[in-house]
């Protein structure tokens, strides 16, 4: 909880500092253009990646399989899209990182290991009904 509070306070301050410094170095218009450009490119990438995941999930459902991998991909793409919608260069970088398939696979691998660890320790119970 403390980490979330710190992130909600410190992240906007850091983003603002980066944008002010960038604006000072390259000018206001290029800085605004960069923020808008990353937003547009990010939205297009989020849409294409999201549609690709939906197609894979539909194919898995047609085969009678549970699309667990696709659900995690979809969640990461949603978070990446939200980060790109937030003005700022650091959140844009994090958003792009979540939208690129190879980096998403790194995160999924770590998340899967953490979830398995929680299940093994009894912290989380998974039930199929």
N, C-alpha and C positions, 0 to 999 in steps of 0.2 A: 504494500500500500504506500509506503514511504517513497519507494522508487517511482511509482506512478505520479505521485504528487511532485516529486523533484523534476521528473520529465516534463510534466505540464507547465512547470514554472521556468525551468532552465532552457528547454528546447526552443520556445519562441524567442527568448532573449538571445540565444546563440544564433538562431536564424536571422534575426534582425541585425545583429552585429555583422554577420557575413554579408548580408545584402547591402548594408551601409558601406562597408569597406569596398565591396565590388563596385558599387555605384560611384564611390570616390575614385577608384582606379580607372574604370572604363566609361563612366558616365551613366546618367539616369536612364536614358532611352535604351541603350544596349542591355542594361540590367533588367528593365521591365520586359524587353523582348525575350531575353533568356528565360525568365520566369514563365512568360506566356507560352513560349516555344516548347519548353519542357512539359508544360501542362497539356498542350495539344498532342505532342508526340506520345506522351505517356498515356493519354486517353485512348489513342488509336492502338497502342501496344496492348493496353489492358483489354480492350474490346477483342482484338484478334486472339490473344492468349485465352481469354475467357470463353470465346466461342470454340476454340480448339479443345479445351477441357470439356465443355458441354458435349461436343461430338463424341469424344472418347468415353465419357460417362454413359451416353445413350447407347453406344455400341456395347459396353460392358453390361448394361441392363438388358439389352436384347439377347445377350448370351447367357443371361441368368446369373451373372456375377454381381457382387456388391462393389460399387465404385468407390471404395474407401480412399484410394490414392487420388482420385479425381476430386473428392470432397476436400481433401487437404490442399490440393492445388488451387481449387476454387477459393478457399479461405485466404490463402497467401496472395492470390491475384486481387481479391477484394481489398485486403490490407494495403497492397502495393498501389492500387488505384486511389484509395483514400489518402495515402501519403503523397501521391502526385497531385491530388486536388488541393493539398495544403501548400500555400505559397512558401517557398523557401528552397534553397539549393540542397541542404542536408537531407530534408525529407524527400526531395525529388530523387536524390542519389539512392536512398534506402528504398523508395518505391520502384525505381528501375531495377534495383538488385532483386526485388521480389518478383518482378515480371519476367526476368530472363530465366528460361527453363533450367539451365545448368546450375545457376545459383539457388534456384528454388529446390532443386534436387538435394543440394547440400543441407539446406534447412530442413527438408522433409526427413532426411536420414537422421539428423540430430533429434528432431521431434519424435520420430518413431522410436529411437533408442530411449528417450526420456519417458515416453508413454509406456513402453515395455517395462522399464525400471519401476514406474509407479504401480503397474499391475503386479509385478513380481513381489514388491514390498507390501502390497495390500492397501496402498494409498487410494487407488482407483479400482473400481469394480466395473467390468464390462459385461453386460447382460444382453443377450439376443432374445427378443420376445416375438 
